[in-house]
Amino acid sequence: MGKIVWLGDSVTKGTSYGGVTAAQTFASKVSAAKGYTCINAGVNSDTSAGMVARLSSDVLAYAPAICVVECGLNDWATHVPVGDYQANVANIMGRLKAANIKPIGLSKMQRGSTADFVGQKAYIEALENECASWQVNVIDLFREECASYLYLTTAAFYANYVDAVHLTVTGHQFVTDLCLRPKFNDWW
């Protein structure tokens, strides 16, 4: 079917924390389930500006059918102005569309205080707004993870995470299951 590039940060890379192997990452599992070759372009600590800078070499050079874009946590954590973040997302989406690569947005959360969630919300909304303006679908992992806290036991919720951000093997399966829900079938 072609290739999927997963453009993101350490959450997308998936293998730097908790002993997760490349084959256990959500990027690898979703790609395989959908019949695509996986190109994992996750880079630890990357921001949207870093992803703009490496878009040509890490995505466009592979001419994938799809590029899943997961960014924002490091922009929030390093206090990148929301407007700059949104402009970077627009740049990424515009360049993907111009190259006839189907983009899909993927939001992500960091566990923490209520203030953390409030701070992240502006970045999530910027991603959603920019994706909407480019007619790009977004898999809302941010809200799914937040809601999972309500229906999972505390132990089950924490089993998804190595730390406040990074996923365990169980957490990668959680994201895989979300991405493979029937309501997203037409997106791949």
N, C-alpha and C positions, 0 to 999 in steps of 0.2 A: 504493500500500500504506500510505501514511502517512509519518510522520517518525521519524527516529532523532536523538536528542540525544546528543552525545558530551561528557560532563561530565568535565573534567580540567584539567590544567596545561599547561605549554608543550609537553610531548610530544604531547598531544592536539591543541593548537592547530596545531603543526607548521610554521608559516610564519615563525617568528622567527629561524630559524637555517638556514644552508646553502642559501639560495635556493630553498627548497621553496615551490611555489605551493599555493593552497588545493585545487586539483583533484588535486594529487599526494599529498595527505595520506592516511593509511590511513582516516581518518574518511570522507572523500569517496569514496574508492574502494570501501570495503566497502558504504557506503550505496547507491551506484549499482549495484553488483553484485547487491544484494539488492532493488533496486527501491524504495528509500526516499528521501525528501528528507533531506538531511544538514543538521543544525544543529550547527555546531561551537561548543561552549561551553567551549573550552579557554582558560585564562587563565594567562599567564606567572607563575611562582612561587607559584601558588595551593596552599593546603593543604586538608585535609579540612574544617577549620573555615570557610574561605572558601567552599567549595562548599556547605556547609550554609547559609551566609548568602545565597547567590545562587540556591539551588535553586528558589525560587518564580518569580523573574524569568527565569532562564536555562533552566529545564526545564519546570516545571509549567505556566507560561503558554502553552507551545506544545502542550500535550496530545499528546506523542508516543506512538507505540506502544511504543517501546523507548528506554531510556536506558542507554548504556554508561558505566560509572563507572571512571575511571582516576585513582587518587590514592594518595598514600603517600610518594613520593620526597621531596617538600618537607617533609612531616611528619618523616621520618627526618633529613633534612639540617638541620632547624631544632630537632631534639631535642624534638619534641612527645612527651609520654609516650604509650606504646603504648596504654594504657587510654583516653586521651582520643581518640586516633585511632580506635580501635575503636568508641567511643561515637558519634563523628561518622559513621562508615560505617553503623552501625545506624540513626542518624537518617535518613540519606539513603535507605537501603533501605526503611525503614518508610514514609517519606513517598511514595516512588515506588509501593510496593505499594498504599498507601491510595488513591492516585490512579489505580489500574489501569494503571500504566505498568510494562512488563516491564523489570526491571533486569538488566544483565549486568555482571559485574566484569571488569576488565582489569588484571592486574598489570604492573609495569614494573621494570626494574633500572637501576642506574647502574654503569657499568664502574668498576673500581677494585681495591683491595687485597682480600685475603681478609677482613680486618677489616670492610671495607665490606659485603661480602656477608653476613657474620655479623650485622651491625647491621641490614641490610635484612630479614633473614629474619623477625624478630619482626613487622614490619609486614605482610609477605606473609602470614604465618600469621594475623594478626589479620583481614586482609581475607578470607582463605579461611574462617576460622571464622565470621565474621559473615555472609558470604554463605551458608554452609551452614545457619546457623540461620534464615535467611530463605528458604531453598530457591532461591537465586540461583546461576546458573551463572557460573563464572569461567574466562576464557581466560588461561591461565598463561604470559604472555609472559616473566615473570621467568625461569622455568626453561628455556623455549625459547631465550631469548637466551644463558643460561649454557651450555646444551648445544650451541648452534650454534658456540661457540668450539672445541669438540672436533672437529667435523666440517668446519668451513670452514677454509680457509687463513687465516693471520693477516691477509693483505691483504684477503681477502674479508670477514672479520669486521669489520675496521676500516672498510671501505667503507660499512658500514651506519650509521656515526656521524659527525657533525660534530665532536662533542666526547665527553665521557664519558657524556652522557645523550641528547642530541638526535639525531634521525634525519636521514639524507640521503634523497634520493629513493629510493635503493636500500633503505635501512632501512624507509621507509614501505611499500615493496613487500613486504618481508619480513613485516611485521606484517599487511598485507593478505592475503598468502598463508596465514598462520597462521589468521586469522579466517575465511577462506573454505574451510578444510578441510572435507571431507564430514562429519566427526564433529560439527561444530557446526551443520549445516544446520537442525536442528530448533530451534535457539536463536533464530533471527531471525524 
